[in-house]
């Protein structure tokens, strides 16, 4: 995730949670970024969306990290499941699908 992406999320969160004590300055937002930057933006976005939908209280860094980690693990599990399905199908109907065009013409 980039700082610019994170700042979009901060603007979103500040719009939803209007308490002045929540991420009060740009410096605080940048400090939060230091703790969250290891995540891909998609997981942070999913975490923020879910948090806003489920909680009337603004999140902490740990809340966002925990939600993002859960989404990351769920995604990895789904990808493993899809890989297993593909491999099972491929073993029954062998094809050589190596490029995007192969999938389109298949």
PyMOL commands that set and color helices and strands:
alter all, ss='L'
color gray80, all
select helices_A, chain A and resi 3-16+26-36+41-54+61-92+100-105
alter helices_A, ss='H'
color red, helices_A
deselect
rebuild
show_as cartoon
